[in-house]
Amino acid sequence: MITKMNQGIGLAAIVLLCLAGAASAKDIKVESNAKVQASFDIVESRIITDKSHAIFYTQVRADAGKATPTPTGKFPGSDVYAYVWPTSLNSADAGFEKDQGIVALAVTFHPDFDDGAKGTKNHDRWHPHWVVLSKDPSCAGGLKVKDIPKDAKPKLPDSWPGVPLLIDSPDYTTKLSGDVVEVHVPLDKLGAIKGASFDGVAAGLKVNAELHAPLLCVANVFKVASGDLSMPGKVAPAK
């Protein structure tokens, strides 16, 4: 069964920890938890670099990507499943205005809508996004993908999908196979990732049924690799 995080520290209460920097650890390894669905039971999260790419890697107990949301047939109120790497990057590093919130790479599946760049269809597959997260107590998980207010014209990446959120839809090589989720991000697009801190999260998000802000909330946290979003991981070169 998918369960909510119950470590006693809510996501909203630990946003500041997310920005506090990394410990000395590189990879994050954690014991499996039979109470968490195998597809979301994170046992390892890491980000390494080679000469040309940053490789975002999460290992789960089994069946990476097998669990997907039940289609609702409509956009309002629909669900999103995600494997997420919150990082210490500044939002400017990912092509947004600076200092906007927590920058995370997310691999998502949402069968009820498309949000690819330039109208690309992606509702039928797992695919990557950069998202900027911010605190919102109205969200069950305490965080949302940050909304773009009406008539605002913030700086946005070239592959922004045209939705009123701080989100990007880049075309990165993304693989889900066996128990592994892996994304390859070109370093010429993200040189700042070297030495950054990170965490690993499996989560469910929900589109607002009324399509008002917050439009996309973190609704359910299946597992956090560190247990408390303290970002103990450290990006390091591949051995």
C-alpha positions as a printed NumPy array, in Angstrom:
array([[  0.   ,   0.   ,   0.   ],
       [  1.185,   3.553,  -0.712],
       [  1.55 ,   5.415,   2.547],
       [  2.084,   9.016,   3.517],
       [  5.331,   9.994,   5.18 ],
       [  4.764,   9.853,   8.927],
       [  8.189,  10.611,  10.362],
       [  6.641,  13.491,  12.295],
       [  8.282,  16.22 ,  10.24 ],
       [  6.011,  17.645,   7.528],
       [  7.439,  18.75 ,   4.221],
       [  6.383,  22.332,   4.741],
       [  8.221,  22.458,   8.06 ],
       [ 11.512,  21.373,   6.528],
       [ 11.732,  23.561,   3.452],
       [ 14.574,  25.48 ,   5.075],
       [ 16.456,  22.239,   5.574],
       [ 16.242,  21.661,   1.849],
       [ 18.273,  24.803,   1.297],
       [ 20.787,  24.23 ,   4.057],
       [ 23.483,  22.37 ,   2.118],
       [ 24.847,  18.874,   2.017],
       [ 26.526,  16.555,   4.457],
       [ 29.659,  14.661,   3.521],
       [ 27.797,  11.681,   2.057],
       [ 27.586,  11.227,  -1.715],
       [ 25.039,   8.514,  -2.509],
       [ 21.978,   8.137,  -0.285],
       [ 21.209,   4.547,   0.699],
       [ 18.206,   3.555,   2.793],
       [ 16.554,   0.365,   4.002],
       [ 13.528,  -0.881,   2.084],
       [ 10.117,  -0.495,   3.685],
       [  7.499,  -3.173,   3.008],
       [  4.737,  -0.668,   3.844],
       [  5.662,   1.361,   0.747],
       [  4.663,   0.089,  -2.681],
       [  7.715,  -1.513,  -4.296],
       [  7.667,   0.891,  -7.266],
       [  8.189,   3.828,  -4.882],
       [ 10.256,   2.196,  -2.147],
       [ 13.528,   4.067,  -2.716],
       [ 16.633,   2.192,  -1.568],
       [ 19.282,   4.368,  -3.227],
       [ 19.498,   7.798,  -4.809],
       [ 22.54 ,   9.368,  -6.43 ],
       [ 23.707,  11.932,  -8.967],
       [ 27.065,  11.456, -10.66 ],
       [ 28.822,  13.228, -13.499],
       [ 30.887,  11.954, -16.396],
       [ 32.6  ,  14.07 , -19.036],
       [ 29.39 ,  15.217, -20.679],
       [ 26.397,  14.35 , -18.494],
       [ 24.967,  14.449, -15.005],
       [ 23.301,  11.104, -14.359],
       [ 20.338,  11.204, -11.969],
       [ 19.764,   7.71 , -10.553],
       [ 17.197,   6.23 ,  -8.202],
       [ 16.85 ,   2.559,  -7.312],
       [ 13.603,   1.235,  -5.852],
       [ 12.791,  -2.152,  -4.34 ],
       [ 11.252,  -3.389,  -7.611],
       [  9.191,  -2.454, -10.666],
       [ 10.356,   1.095, -11.371],
       [  7.638,   2.9  , -13.29 ],
       [  5.129,   0.051, -13.064],
       [  2.686,   1.975, -10.872],
       [  0.955,   4.795, -12.744],
       [ -2.058,   6.973, -11.905],
       [ -5.536,   5.785, -12.757],
       [ -6.823,   7.903, -15.665],
       [ -9.743,  10.191, -14.824],
       [-10.48 ,  11.373, -18.358],
       [-10.078,  15.018, -17.442],
       [ -7.368,  17.47 , -16.453],
       [ -8.939,  19.035, -13.299],
       [ -8.35 ,  16.817, -10.29 ],
       [ -6.054,  14.42 , -12.143],
       [ -3.043,  12.731, -10.603],
       [  0.686,  12.765, -11.295],
       [  3.244,  10.228, -10.033],
       [  6.846,  11.333,  -9.791],
       [ 10.376,  10.277,  -8.954],
       [ 12.047,  13.477,  -7.784],
       [ 15.567,  14.718,  -7.025],
       [ 15.312,  17.945,  -4.981],
       [ 18.614,  19.824,  -5.268],
       [ 20.483,  22.807,  -3.876],
       [ 20.586,  24.43 ,  -7.312],
       [ 19.385,  27.993,  -7.673],
       [ 16.359,  28.399,  -9.911],
       [ 18.506,  30.547, -12.21 ],
       [ 20.679,  27.476, -12.867],
       [ 17.652,  25.799, -14.482],
       [ 16.631,  28.772, -16.631],
       [ 14.156,  30.529, -14.303],
       [ 14.405,  33.765, -12.311],
       [ 16.841,  33.449,  -9.423],
       [ 15.865,  32.52 ,  -5.871],
       [ 12.398,  31.172,  -6.677],
       [ 12.391,  28.035,  -4.529],
       [ 13.562,  24.429,  -4.446],
       [ 14.805,  23.237,  -7.82 ],
       [ 14.091,  19.594,  -8.534],
       [ 14.371,  17.225, -11.455],
       [ 11.264,  15.054, -11.672],
       [ 10.401,  12.05 , -13.819],
       [  6.617,  12.043, -14.068],
       [  3.653,  10.121, -15.449],
       [  0.216,  11.712, -15.862],
       [ -2.217,   9.959, -18.218],
       [ -4.795,  12.751, -18.401],
       [ -2.831,  15.597, -19.969],
       [  0.211,  16.531, -22.042],
       [  2.82 ,  19.084, -20.982],
       [  5.653,  18.594, -23.426],
       [  7.51 ,  21.543, -24.911],
       [  5.948,  23.07 , -28.033],
       [  2.873,  20.867, -27.808],
       [  4.714,  17.547, -27.628],
       [  2.526,  14.656, -26.45 ],
       [  3.836,  12.921, -23.337],
       [  0.805,  11.667, -21.38 ],
       [  1.545,   8.043, -22.272],
       [  5.092,   7.75 , -20.932],
       [  7.405,   8.662, -18.082],
       [  9.251,  11.879, -18.915],
       [ 11.46 ,  14.485, -17.197],
       [ 10.735,  17.993, -15.931],
       [ 12.557,  20.655, -14.043],
       [ 10.213,  22.091, -11.426],
       [ 10.494,  24.834,  -8.839],
       [  8.82 ,  23.888,  -5.556],
       [  7.615,  26.308,  -2.898],
       [  5.829,  26.01 ,   0.415],
       [  2.026,  26.077,   0.458],
       [  0.078,  24.974,   3.548],
       [ -3.04 ,  24.354,   1.475],
       [ -1.313,  21.395,  -0.178],
       [ -1.51 ,  18.066,   1.641],
       [  2.235,  17.556,   1.2  ],
       [  3.044,  21.146,   2.17 ],
       [  4.623,  22.003,  -1.191],
       [  3.462,  22.964,  -4.67 ],
       [  4.973,  23.518,  -8.067],
       [  5.245,  27.295,  -7.986],
       [  2.458,  29.109,  -9.826],
       [  2.984,  31.944, -12.306],
       [  0.565,  34.751, -11.42 ],
       [ -1.762,  36.044, -14.109],
       [ -0.103,  38.673, -16.333],
       [  3.357,  37.964, -14.834],
       [  6.178,  37.565, -17.342],
       [  9.003,  35.784, -15.503],
       [ 12.134,  34.431, -17.13 ],
       [ 11.43 ,  30.9  , -18.358],
       [ 13.422,  28.152, -20.095],
       [ 13.083,  27.709, -23.857],
       [ 11.31 ,  24.374, -23.324],
       [  8.698,  25.762, -20.911],
       [  5.447,  23.978, -21.897],
       [  3.177,  27.023, -21.709],
       [  1.41 ,  26.229, -18.434],
       [  1.198,  28.777, -15.565],
       [  3.818,  26.977, -13.491],
       [  7.579,  27.17 , -13.009],
       [  8.187,  23.987, -14.952],
       [ 10.403,  22.976, -17.846],
       [  9.983,  20.074, -20.284],
       [ 13.473,  19.238, -21.555],
       [ 14.199,  16.333, -23.874],
       [ 16.6  ,  14.279, -21.728],
       [ 17.334,  10.588, -22.127],
       [ 15.171,   8.894, -19.491],
       [ 15.131,   5.18 , -18.662],
       [ 13.016,   3.098, -16.3  ],
       [ 14.022,  -0.539, -16.249],
       [ 13.869,  -3.219, -13.576],
       [ 14.357,  -1.355, -10.311],
       [ 16.13 ,   1.738, -11.697],
       [ 15.072,   5.22 , -12.798],
       [ 17.794,   7.119, -14.652],
       [ 18.004,  10.492, -16.404],
       [ 20.994,  11.826, -18.378],
       [ 21.284,  15.629, -18.303],
       [ 23.874,  17.29 , -20.584],
       [ 26.405,  19.188, -18.501],
       [ 26.519,  21.978, -21.052],
       [ 22.934,  22.697, -19.928],
       [ 23.589,  22.239, -16.214],
       [ 27.191,  22.802, -15.268],
       [ 26.143,  24.099, -11.849],
       [ 25.124,  20.588, -10.763],
       [ 28.737,  19.699, -10.006],
       [ 29.123,  19.617,  -6.214],
       [ 25.435,  20.285,  -5.537],
       [ 23.525,  18.523,  -2.774],
       [ 20.383,  16.478,  -3.368],
       [ 17.772,  14.089,  -2.032],
       [ 15.483,  11.463,  -3.532],
       [ 11.698,  11.444,  -3.281],
       [  8.821,   9.388,  -4.661],
       [  5.572,  11.339,  -4.572],
       [  2.088,  11.847,  -5.896],
       [  0.881,  15.254,  -7.06 ],
       [ -2.632,  16.422,  -7.863],
       [ -4.037,  19.037, -10.219],
       [ -6.439,  21.457,  -8.507],
       [-10.004,  20.375,  -9.303],
       [-10.99 ,  24.046,  -9.701],
       [ -7.862,  24.895, -11.724],
       [ -7.019,  27.712,  -9.321],
       [ -3.666,  28.381,  -7.67 ],
       [ -2.115,  26.295,  -6.286],
       [ -2.566,  24.476,  -9.572],
       [ -0.312,  21.486,  -8.824],
       [  0.187,  20.323,  -5.241],
       [  2.388,  17.666,  -3.716],
       [ -0.464,  15.566,  -2.364],
       [  1.212,  12.42 ,  -1.068],
       [  4.805,  11.561,  -0.238],
       [  5.492,   7.875,  -0.721],
       [  9.116,   7.921,   0.447],
       [ 12.01 ,  10.334,   1.053],
       [ 15.478,   8.823,   0.697],
       [ 16.965,  10.814,   3.578],
       [ 13.799,  10.541,   5.675],
       [ 13.678,  14.282,   6.299],
       [ 14.603,  16.062,   3.05 ],
       [ 17.92 ,  17.191,   4.544],
       [ 19.683,  16.625,   1.198],
       [ 22.623,  14.551,   2.411],
       [ 23.567,  13.487,  -1.117],
       [ 26.458,  15.143,  -2.9  ],
       [ 26.993,  15.171,  -6.648],
       [ 30.326,  13.587,  -7.459],
       [ 32.214,  12.381, -10.554],
       [ 31.657,   8.779, -11.592],
       [ 34.352,   6.441, -10.281]])
